[in-house]
């Protein structure tokens, strides 16, 4: 499903991404790979834009309260009215073909995959999968060498209308 963000949507995501990145710098919580502040901001913004696109599609508010939390508690990127936590995985590569998952992902959450053409404010929400299904060992692979993860093909994702 295609989602086009407005300039207001993008402005909110930029504001929250800047706040989040500044918080990480102040708390000394930069990633171990030393990617630097600009890369961290770029990655954070891409993630938040994907969250906004998903929230817009599901008619959920964004940002939700937990997004701006200073205490580090993670309830998921989005929370449905019934309390179900949703994690949004985004890629700036519109040709991506896999949702990537980690061993420490939560099996009780829903994972949504979004690809983007961010310069056009266009996002494609490919579908969703339950964490427990994403963590099927048949998806586990080390395609990049040294960074194993779950590689879930988009064909395994459920249509967003079923969420």
C-alpha positions in Angstrom: 0.0 0.0 0.0 1.3 3.4 -1.0 1.4 6.3 1.5 2.4 9.9 0.6 3.5 12.1 3.5 2.7 15.8 3.7 5.3 18.4 4.5 3.8 18.6 8.0 4.3 14.9 8.5 8.0 15.2 7.4 8.5 18.2 9.6 7.3 16.3 12.7 9.5 13.4 11.9 12.6 15.7 11.5 11.8 17.3 14.8 11.5 14.0 16.7 14.6 12.5 14.9 16.7 15.5 15.9 15.5 15.3 19.5 16.2 11.5 19.6 19.7 11.9 18.1 20.5 14.8 20.5 19.4 12.6 23.4 21.7 9.8 22.3 24.6 12.2 22.0 24.0 13.7 25.4 23.5 10.3 27.1 26.6 8.8 25.3 24.4 6.2 23.6 25.9 6.4 20.1 26.2 3.0 18.3 29.2 0.8 18.8 30.1 1.0 15.2 30.9 4.7 15.6 28.8 5.7 12.6 28.8 9.4 13.7 26.1 11.9 14.4 25.1 12.6 10.8 24.7 8.9 10.0 22.8 8.4 13.2 20.4 11.3 12.4 19.9 10.0 8.8 19.1 6.5 10.0 16.8 7.8 12.8 15.0 10.1 10.4 14.4 7.2 7.9 13.0 5.1 10.6 10.7 7.8 11.9 9.4 8.6 8.4 8.6 4.9 8.0 6.7 5.0 11.3 4.8 8.1 10.2 3.8 6.4 7.0 2.6 3.3 8.9 0.8 5.3 11.5 -1.0 7.3 8.8 -2.1 4.1 7.0 -3.4 2.6 10.3 -5.0 5.8 11.5 -2.8 5.9 14.6 -1.4 9.1 16.2 2.3 9.8 15.7 4.5 10.4 17.6 3.0 8.4 20.4 3.9 9.2 24.0 6.6 6.6 24.4 8.5 7.9 21.4 9.7 11.0 23.3 10.5 9.1 26.5 13.8 9.7 28.3 13.8 6.6 30.4 14.7 4.2 27.6 11.6 1.9 28.0 10.6 0.4 24.7 6.9 -0.3 24.0 7.3 -0.5 20.3 7.2 2.1 17.6 3.4 2.2 17.5 0.8 0.8 19.8 -2.7 -0.2 18.5 -5.8 0.7 20.5 -5.9 -2.9 21.8 -2.4 -2.5 23.2 -0.6 -4.6 20.5 2.9 -3.3 19.9 4.1 -2.7 16.4 7.7 -2.4 15.3 8.3 -0.6 11.9 11.3 -1.7 9.8 12.1 0.8 7.0 14.5 0.9 4.2 15.4 3.9 2.0 16.0 1.4 -0.8 12.7 1.1 -2.8 14.1 -2.2 -4.3 14.5 -4.0 -0.9 13.1 -7.5 -0.8 13.4 -8.6 2.8 12.3 -7.6 6.3 15.3 -8.1 8.6 15.0 -9.3 12.1 17.3 -9.9 15.1 17.6 -12.6 17.7 16.6 -10.0 20.4 13.4 -8.9 18.6 10.2 -9.5 20.6 8.1 -12.5 19.5 4.9 -10.9 20.8 5.1 -7.9 18.5 4.0 -7.2 15.0 6.7 -6.2 12.5 5.8 -4.0 9.5 8.0 -3.4 6.5 8.2 -0.1 4.7 10.4 1.0 1.7 10.7 4.6 0.6 11.4 7.1 -2.0 12.0 9.7 0.7 12.9 12.5 -1.7 9.3 12.2 -3.1 7.7 11.6 0.4 6.4 8.3 -1.0 6.4 5.2 1.1 5.3 1.6 0.4 4.0 -0.4 3.3 4.6 -4.0 2.2 2.9 -5.9 5.0 3.3 -7.3 8.5 4.4 -10.5 10.3 4.2 -11.6 13.9 7.6 -11.7 15.7 7.3 -15.4 16.5 6.7 -16.1 12.8 9.6 -13.8 11.7 11.9 -15.7 14.0 11.5 -19.0 12.2 14.9 -20.6 11.9 14.4 -21.1 8.2 14.8 -17.3 7.7 18.1 -17.2 9.7 21.1 -16.4 7.4 24.4 -14.6 7.3 24.2 -13.2 3.8 26.4 -10.1 4.7 29.1 -12.1 6.4 29.4 -11.4 10.2 25.9 -9.9 10.6 23.5 -12.8 10.7 19.8 -12.0 11.0 16.4 -13.2 9.9 15.8 -12.5 6.2 12.0 -12.6 5.7 10.9 -12.3 2.1 8.1 -9.8 1.4 6.1 -12.8 0.1 5.8 -14.0 3.7 4.2 -10.8 4.9 0.5 -10.4 5.5 -1.5 -7.7 3.7 -1.9 -4.6 5.8 -5.7 -4.7 5.5 -5.6 -7.8 7.8 -4.0 -6.0 10.7 
